[in-house]
Amino acid sequence: MRGTHPDVAADQRGATAHRLGPRVKALAHVMHYAHGVPVRKVPAIVEDLTGIRLTQGAITQHAMSQIAGEVGAPYASLRDQVRTQAITHTDDTGWRVAGNQAFPMAFVNRLLAVYQIRDRHRNEEVRELVPGDYKGILVCDRGKSCDAEELAGLRQQKCLAHLLRNASDIENKKTGRASGFSRKLKALLRDALALPAMKPQIDPSDYAAKANGLQRQLTRHLRKPEPAR
């Protein structure tokens, strides 16, 4: 006779008898993904808590196996939805995969958040989710990947926080007209950032007039200087 248990597969015997149940797998993944415990530390903690031994590789392999199942299908759907969004914010940062340099890339707005990890962060990686014929507005920093020729036809909003930092750096390093240019640019950008908060309190026509006025001031301030005669 052979005993049974809801967490034990019917064919689980012999060399395959050493399997992890769903609760142990869930514990390992919650520790890593929900609480930020590094995968290399999870096995020791699980063993201290439960007496069950597992390896870092087992945790990683099980996480990877979910890609084609219940996790993979919604993720693929979310990736497809990015290209239909009216606005998409994107950014990336440094990462490590097996000790090698990589980059986690984020594509987010108020409706969804999609992440991918790639060994490079060129326009090719951006265009996996935001194609060259994207109809929405791409909000990004001043990274070269979004300034590539393949994305030149997109409407883009550069991060104003980055522009303000750039303007402050120039203001602190320069003097005279160069410093004054950056100071005025910062004032205009801050007025633009503050304008949306005023929208519920003012008439729509007044709001549009203020927005158009700021745009004209920015356009004039950023115009190319006339050549000296």
Sequence and secondary structure as in RCSB ss.txt:
>XXXX:A:sequence
MRGTHPDVAADQRGATAHRLGPRVKALAHVMHYAHGVPVRKVPAIVEDLTGIRLTQGAITQHAMSQIAGEVGAPY
ASLRDQVRTQAITHTDDTGWRVAGNQAFPMAFVNRLLAVYQIRDRHRNEEVRELVPGDYKGILVCDRGKSCDAEE
LAGLRQQKCLAHLLRNASDIENKKTGRASGFSRKLKALLRDALALPAMKPQIDPSDYAAKANGLQRQLTRHLRKP
EPAR
>XXXX:A:secstr
     TTS TT  GGGG    HHHHHHHHIIIIIT   TTTHHHHHHHHHS    HHHHHHHHHHGGGTTTHHHH
HHHHHHHTT SEEEEEE  EEETTEEEEEEEEE SS EEEEEES  SHHHHTTTS TT  SEEEE S GGGGSGG
GTTSEEEE HHHHHHHHHHHHHH  HHHHHHHHHHHHHHHHHHHHHHHGGGS HHHHHHHHHHHHHHHHHHTS  
    
